[in-house]
Amino acid sequence: MLGVMHLAQLNVAHLRAPMDAPELAAFVELLEPVNTLADTSPGFVWRMKESEDDPTATLTHAYGDHLLVNLSVWESLESLWDYAYRSAHLGVLRRRREWFLRTAEPYLVMWWIPEGRLPTVAEGMRRLERLRDEGPSPEAFTFKESYDSSQAASRPAAADARK
Amino acid sequence: MSEDHLDALALLHDPVRRSLYDVVAASGGEVGRGEAAESAGISRTLAGHHLDKLVEAGLLESGLRPQERRGPGSGRPAKVYRRAGGERSVSLPPRDYQTLASVLAGVVELLGADEEAERAARRAGRRLAGPRGDEPVEAVLRERGYEPYAEGDRLRMRNCPFHALSREQPVLVCSMNLALCQGLLEGLGDDPERARLDPRPGECCVSLSKTNED
């Protein structure tokens, strides 16, 4: 069986203040339009939501306070790239220093998953950890050093079937 | 490798091939043989021959577009051409500014020196505009390789002159590009606020408002 692979991504940001602080008001206001933009972008597959009703609710997790976590799935690296850097989302990224602490560590990790499978925050955090410790690999990579889905080591059988 | 680039670019010395390349590049998308032939003022067969040469050299890419009419007699899918994504450059003697630029962009990112980089880019834009006096910004942008074109009430730009770098450090490079464009406008005695970030897949991240003067 020739398995279609999708791209999972997790990114984290360390907030400068709690979400309800006035410093973050402009950011909170942008959550709904930016998430709607993601949801309607070509190649968007899925994103983990905290709430179906409240678009400003961010993911709750056990990885520390003031840590914003995003987890989503895309059809391809190019579709995620175009959303992140070739849409109005770029303008939000430009303002990241207003809301997030600067970090020298990688804050975004990507990996390939079989179509239809949904990643978990724990899985993404493990992969981010791996990226930080060992550098990019087919199991945990970045835009700058990416691997295509045929190199996804987690599914050697699928990789064989593709070429 | 640069030998290949030189061979590819040398193909454009032929004026017919050059004009076919320009027609395809300026379209911003796919152009059929017939359309390209008509724009270049040559026969369809000759256009096809030269377009295929440009594909062979990697300057263009070709694909097939299904005919609009369906059913018997609608014919085979039409061959279409678009500009290839790769870059070609030749420098004699050999120079490599890309590697250094990439290293420096990485350092700016590491230092979190985006704002300083944007200010420097704005100054660079003003300097570049310096000798151009009162020329319209569109002419200056065209000459700098941005390939501006009008769309609605905006002046958009088809080509990103910093493409490879913007893939590596999109937020930094796009912010610097915006600052550079604003500096250019300022240096030309124009309103820097005409330029704003307006990203779209496959194009430059900046667009300009049209002037109301003309």
Chai-1 contact restraints between the chains, C-beta under 6 A:
chainA,res_idxA,chainB,res_idxB,connection_type,confidence,min_distance_angstrom,max_distance_angstrom,comment,restraint_id
A,D82,B,P201,contact,1.0,0.0,6.0,A-B,restraint_1
A,Y85,B,P170,contact,1.0,0.0,6.0,A-B,restraint_2
A,R86,B,P199,contact,1.0,0.0,6.0,A-B,restraint_3
A,R86,B,P201,contact,1.0,0.0,6.0,A-B,restraint_4
A,L90,B,P199,contact,1.0,0.0,6.0,A-B,restraint_5
A,G91,B,L197,contact,1.0,0.0,6.0,A-B,restraint_6
A,L93,B,V171,contact,1.0,0.0,6.0,A-B,restraint_7
A,R94,B,S175,contact,1.0,0.0,6.0,A-B,restraint_8
A,R102,B,G112,contact,1.0,0.0,6.0,A-B,restraint_9
A,K144,B,E168,contact,1.0,0.0,6.0,A-B,restraint_10
